Amino acid sequence: MFGLGPTELIVIAIIVLLIFGAKRLPDIGKGLGGAVRELKNVKKELRSDKATVNPNEKQLEAKGEEAPPSLEAKMANKVLEQMPGVKKIMDVKKKAETVKNLFT
């Protein structure tokens, strides 16, 4: 595993234990596991989106109707759901852009 032997892994584990402490290690593991799980879910969604391409998308665009949300929009919605502070920042950014457009 990356050329690391058991001695090096033990030394790394001891350093991590000293830095974060024994009480924080389960929280870090839980957070890391949740992040990996979320990445797997996003990967599944991307594969299913690619597999189920909507043939009516071009027809919707030609008619001027709204197409299904893009990948960027889906990811932005996920972030906004999970981090409420980001939503406030995005709202402020939109207001700032509106003000900027009024003066230019």
C-alpha positions as CSV (number, residue, x, y, z in Angstrom):
1,M,0.0,0.0,0.0
2,F,2.0,3.0,-1.3
3,G,5.2,1.4,-0.2
4,L,4.3,1.9,3.5
5,G,5.1,-0.9,5.9
6,P,3.4,-1.7,9.2
7,T,5.8,0.4,11.2
8,E,5.2,3.5,9.1
9,L,1.4,3.0,9.4
10,I,1.6,2.7,13.1
11,V,3.7,5.9,13.3
12,I,1.1,7.7,11.2
13,A,-1.7,6.4,13.3
14,I,0.0,7.6,16.5
15,I,0.6,11.1,15.0
16,V,-3.1,11.3,13.9
17,L,-4.2,10.2,17.4
18,L,-2.0,12.9,19.0
19,I,-3.2,15.6,16.7
20,F,-6.9,14.9,16.8
21,G,-7.3,13.1,20.1
22,A,-9.2,9.9,20.9
23,K,-12.6,11.6,21.2
24,R,-12.5,13.2,17.7
25,L,-11.4,10.1,15.8
26,P,-14.9,8.6,15.6
27,D,-16.3,11.9,14.4
28,I,-13.7,12.2,11.7
29,G,-14.3,8.6,10.6
30,K,-18.1,9.2,10.5
31,G,-17.6,12.4,8.5
32,L,-15.2,10.7,6.1
33,G,-17.6,7.7,5.6
34,G,-20.5,10.1,5.0
35,A,-18.5,11.9,2.3
36,V,-17.6,8.7,0.6
37,R,-21.2,7.6,0.7
38,E,-22.3,10.9,-0.8
39,L,-19.7,10.7,-3.6
40,K,-21.0,7.2,-4.4
41,N,-24.6,8.5,-4.5
42,V,-23.6,11.3,-6.9
43,K,-21.8,8.9,-9.1
44,K,-24.9,6.6,-9.3
45,E,-27.0,9.7,-10.1
46,L,-24.6,10.7,-12.9
47,R,-24.7,7.2,-14.4
48,S,-28.4,7.1,-14.3
49,D,-28.7,10.5,-15.8
50,K,-26.5,9.5,-18.7
51,A,-28.4,6.3,-19.2
52,T,-31.8,8.0,-19.3
53,V,-31.1,10.8,-21.7
54,N,-34.4,12.5,-22.4
55,P,-35.0,12.5,-26.2
56,N,-37.5,15.4,-25.8
57,E,-34.8,17.8,-24.5
58,K,-34.1,19.2,-27.9
59,Q,-37.8,19.6,-28.6
60,L,-38.3,21.4,-25.3
61,E,-35.4,23.8,-26.0
62,A,-36.8,24.5,-29.5
63,K,-40.2,25.3,-28.0
64,G,-38.6,27.6,-25.5
65,E,-39.6,25.5,-22.5
66,E,-37.3,24.8,-19.7
67,A,-35.0,21.7,-20.0
68,P,-34.3,19.5,-17.0
69,P,-31.7,20.9,-14.6
70,S,-28.0,20.5,-15.5
71,L,-25.4,18.7,-13.5
72,E,-24.1,21.9,-12.1
73,A,-27.6,22.9,-10.9
74,K,-28.2,19.5,-9.3
75,M,-24.9,19.8,-7.4
76,A,-25.6,23.4,-6.4
77,N,-29.0,22.3,-5.0
78,K,-27.4,19.4,-3.0
79,V,-24.9,21.9,-1.5
80,L,-27.6,24.3,-0.7
81,E,-29.7,21.6,1.0
82,Q,-26.8,20.5,3.2
83,M,-25.2,23.8,4.1
84,P,-27.7,26.6,4.9
85,G,-24.9,29.2,5.1
86,V,-24.1,28.8,1.5
87,K,-27.7,29.7,0.6
88,K,-27.3,33.0,2.4
89,I,-24.1,33.7,0.6
90,M,-25.7,32.9,-2.8
91,D,-28.6,35.2,-2.1
92,V,-26.3,38.1,-1.2
93,K,-24.3,37.4,-4.4
94,K,-27.5,37.5,-6.5
95,K,-28.5,40.8,-4.8
96,A,-25.0,42.3,-5.4
97,E,-25.2,41.3,-9.1
98,T,-28.6,42.9,-9.4
99,V,-27.4,46.1,-7.9
100,K,-24.3,46.0,-10.2
101,N,-26.5,45.6,-13.2
102,L,-28.7,48.5,-12.2
103,F,-25.7,50.9,-12.1
104,T,-24.1,49.7,-15.3
